[in-house]
Amino acid sequence: MYYVVAAGQNEFMSDIKATMSLFGVEEYKPEPLRFDAKELERLPGVFFHLQNNVIFQGDAVRVSTTVSWLDFCNKQLVEENTAEYQDEKAEKAAKRLIRINLLSLMRRITGKWPGPWGILSGVRPTKIVHRMLERGMVPENIVRRLMQDYAIEPDKAHLLMEVVNQQRSLSKLTTSKRTICIYIGIPFCPSRCLYCSFPGFTIPDRGYVQMFLAALKKDMDAAAKLIEKYQLKVQSIYVGGGTPTSLYNDEFLQLLTMIQNSLCSTMPPEYTIEAGRPDSLNLAKIHLMKDFGVTRVSINPQSMREKTLKVIGRNHTVNDIIDMFRELRRAKQFIINMDIIAGLPGEDERDMENTMRSIASLQPDNITVHTLAIKRGSILKASLDQCRGVLPDPRMTENMLRIARRYVSDLAMKPYYLYRQKYMSGNLENVGYAIPGKECIYNIQVMEERQTVIGIGSAAATKAVDPSNWQVCSCHNPKDIRTYMENVTTYLIDREKLIAGLFEDNKEESSTC
């Protein structure tokens, strides 16, 4: 199915595209079309023509949307929908109302469920709730506005409110301008998973790893100088990737020593390492993490179904996951997170029930429930035609999320951060749950963009956040490892300019979420 847009709609094209994509309808681009029956009749299948009429009246805006199409019987049909709103900038309201109108019309026309998030397409929907609270709105009105203005279904609106309330209850979420977090990216893994689009590479030979660590050391030392120069306080360190524990034992020791010597002789309150794959861990690495003051470890099964582990490219078993979890517990030091994914190929509600039952029996401190996203650059995306028949449909995936939420509730966990991605099954979400008091502060600060993060390593992003207005400026290291290693000095200059721009004025803004 395709669509064309009437003339004079250029400023609304991104909003139209985002909404029509929820229904699997693509823009027709090869040539301009006149809107008449003869032109539409020569096109295959179902073809839509969209017309939006926007009238501004002071601070109010009225939008009338018409969708015309030919069905397979070549009958021309028309529907219209009109709405108005007065409580935001007119241009922004017009874009939102166009999305609302199109969503309503296309649901009626196609009979398709576009997912529970209505017109919201951003990564961080919780930001909307934070802004509303800061304008003095009460939670009940916020939930009502989310449903009315964004067409979010009630359970998701209440979930957003619950996540934000949990965040704002945490005294640790200081937004002092000079309190920062650090992300260190290690781009190596034991193998590449079916769904992965991260810049992770199968662990290379030791010579190449040493070249990477040398560049990383230069990156880390430069970050340390910035921390010292601007008297910054490191609240959390997060070592991700990739799978950092896929490094050889000696190189893993080298990494932890570099972090301690360059960044923090005294470790910050929160220090996380993504262990991810149980086949990347061993007792020696667990003891090293304990000795170097690591406080949080993620071990991410994604599924507790043996067949699924093979399908997604994992080289370990369910028993390996359980054994490694128990070894981490014996260390008596780590807050343990476990990740799962709803919507994996070949799985259904029974598989999610079995996965959650198995994980709940281990009693981790955090569980992050992801929804499968079919990302560009992944093996899954490249082989989508072969996999499409075994992927759960959106309704089934939503049911799997409900099952997961029931189990985390039984474990007395609360949702504390939430984000969304493009190309997610069912247009759904990822949610982190934790036992109160064991939340990952880094996850919250990065997702809400309320704390400056210094990124170190390939594919790492540095984000400078000004708490006085929540403006975010960023720079990024390259994903390609060789490009990073050969040009690291150039990227360090960009990062230094970014951080200097935030702190050279010597202003100190402090508040609490």
C-alpha angles and dihedrals in degrees: 000000000000139000138205126199127224118249120277096037100106096119090056099046097103091050092049092048093049092052098042090049088064086068097043092252117142130201115257106229114163096095141352115267134210110226105242135115094257092057093047094046092062093058122089124247122343118348126185131204117200128204126178123188113196123191120186117205110178106294092345128087132195121199125191116189126194124191116191123184147160118236122207090276090059095245117150113225133180134198130179133198128185132192139161137198136184110188106084141036109306096233092051091045091052092055092048093048092050088056092047092049094047092047092052094045097045092048089056094043099046102026086222125144106229095192133272099280098078113202096344111117103159127111095237113044091162089072089072091057093048090053092049092051091049089054088058100257118151120235095250092056092045092055090048092049092049091055095042102040100034103025091236114165114248098251091054093046090052090045091055091050091048093050094049093045089053091050094049091050091062113097089196091070095091116165096203106155094232096048108095143168129226128220120197117192120208107184101201132104137173089243139342118266121226095245099037121120096164117117092260122144131192107265107274130209119299094255091060092045089054091052089053093048091051090056090044090053090054089049092048095048091051090051090051090055091053091050091051096042095053096033093239124179117222111219098175142008120204120191109196140145133108100338111312092196089062087081116105114265094257093047091047089054088048091053094050091047091051091051092050096045099041105034114020129009083181110046118235121248090262124041117168131187124189105226088168101160117053090212088065093059134077137165093267092058092046090054091047092053090050093048093050095051102254108169104184132041129184119209109180119198095169086196137015092212114106095212092052092051089057093045094053093048103257119152096205139074134237089255089055089057092050094045094050092046090054091049090054090049091052089059087067093207110084135085100218126215125191124196126208132179126220116209101035117161114281096008130121139175093290091056091050089049090052093046093050093045090053094046093044090055088061092052102216119190096234132026120190113199112202130187116224111260119196098220131190110254094032126118087235092059091049092051097036095126091059094043100042094088093056099045115104114248119248095261092051091049090051089051089052090055090052091052091050091049091052091055096046089049089054087053089055091245123151127209108250108166135023136182139165135215139201119267094022118162108261091000087274135143150251118241132188116211126191143173103257110270093026100077120135104247092195091059092053097045094047095046095046092040092225098130134050113252124199110209120210126184136024115329091009119141126212115208122189110204123194109204092200091072105358090242111163124205120181147183129190138215114225121267093222109089097212092049089050094049095046097045105029093124091060092054092047089058090053091050093048091053091049094051092042090054090058100043108027091086088063091221118150119207117181132179140136130246 
